[in-house]
Amino acid sequence: MRPIVIALLGRTQAGKTQLAQSLCKLLGEPINNTNLKPTTELRVYRFNYQNMPFYLLDTPGDENFVREVLWALKIADLAILVSHSTQPKKIPCKTAF
């Protein structure tokens, strides 16, 4: 069965890493790195849901890492835009779409 690959997009401190780790924890998957400092490289989280494998690509939110975001979008089946409700959207986030 082919895994479903999901890219998590959003600006720095939007909550992408926290969302990925929370989903894995909720579904009983171990988390190797619980560090919540800003992501500077692509992080991959894996979990199973109803016997289907999923991969979450936690992308960096800083505008200096747009290439990693674009690479994640190339291989992802779908993307989720994670947005902090009190922070405005930044240009790199808009550029990715």
HELIX and SHEET records of a PDB file:
HELIX    1   1 LYS A   16  LEU A   26  1                                  11    
HELIX    2   2 GLU A   63  PHE A   65  5                                   3    
HELIX    3   3 VAL A   66  ILE A   75  1                                  10    
HELIX    4   4 ILE A   91  ALA A   96  1                                   6    
SHEET    1   A 4 ARG A  43  TYR A  49  0                                        
SHEET    2   A 4 MET A  52  ASP A  58 -1                                        
SHEET    3   A 4 ILE A   4  LEU A   9  1                                        
SHEET    4   A 4 LEU A  78  LEU A  81  1                                        
END                                                                             
